[in-house]
Amino acid sequence: MESSEIFKLVGSRIKELRLQKGLSQVELVGKMEGNIDATNISRIEAGRTNPTLLTLYRISLALEISLYELLKVETSEKL
């Protein structure tokens, strides 16, 4: 599996969870600790960037879920 495919899987998972919580990208950013903007969340959700582990952790806190739950994505290939 290509790294870009992994980025897209994780980004889709973040978007799915954000929408389940009824949050806009701006609202998600507002709940996050640290310096991040909605444009960066948009790039992460689209799979166009490689978020750091710290950013993923901050997203999980803002969504009030575990990091494990955030990264729980279905793959058809063994990584």
C-alpha positions in Angstrom: 0.0 0.0 0.0 1.3 3.4 -1.0 1.7 6.1 1.7 -0.8 8.3 -0.1 -3.4 5.6 0.3 -2.7 5.4 4.0 -3.0 9.2 4.3 -6.4 9.0 2.5 -7.7 6.2 4.8 -6.8 8.1 7.9 -8.1 11.4 6.5 -11.4 9.7 5.6 -11.6 8.2 9.1 -11.1 11.6 10.7 -13.7 13.2 8.5 -16.2 10.4 9.3 -15.7 10.8 13.1 -15.9 14.6 12.9 -19.2 14.4 11.0 -20.5 11.8 13.5 -19.8 14.4 16.2 -21.6 17.0 14.2 -18.5 19.3 14.0 -17.3 21.5 11.2 -13.6 21.7 10.5 -13.5 25.1 12.2 -15.2 23.7 15.3 -12.8 20.8 15.4 -9.9 23.2 15.3 -11.5 25.3 18.1 -11.5 22.2 20.3 -7.9 21.3 19.6 -4.9 22.3 21.6 -2.0 23.8 19.7 -1.6 25.9 16.7 -3.5 24.4 13.7 -5.9 25.9 11.3 -8.9 24.5 9.4 -6.9 24.5 6.1 -4.6 22.0 7.7 -7.5 19.8 8.8 -8.9 20.0 5.3 -5.6 18.7 3.9 -5.4 15.9 6.4 -9.0 14.8 5.7 -8.3 14.8 2.0 -5.1 12.7 2.5 -2.9 15.4 1.0 -0.6 15.7 4.0 1.1 13.4 6.5 -0.1 14.5 10.0 2.3 14.1 12.9 1.6 11.8 15.7 1.1 14.8 17.9 -1.5 16.3 15.6 -3.4 12.9 15.4 -3.3 12.8 19.2 -4.7 16.3 19.4 -7.5 15.4 16.9 -8.4 12.4 19.0 -8.6 14.5 22.2 -10.8 17.1 20.4 -13.1 14.3 19.1 -13.1 12.8 22.6 -11.9 9.3 21.4 -8.8 7.3 21.9 -5.9 7.5 19.4 -6.5 3.8 18.7 -10.1 4.5 17.7 -9.0 7.4 15.5 -6.6 5.2 13.6 -8.9 2.2 13.4 -9.1 2.0 9.6 -10.1 -0.9 7.3 -7.4 -2.0 4.9 -7.5 -4.8 2.3 -3.7 -5.2 2.4 -1.3 -6.2 5.1 1.0 -3.2 5.9 
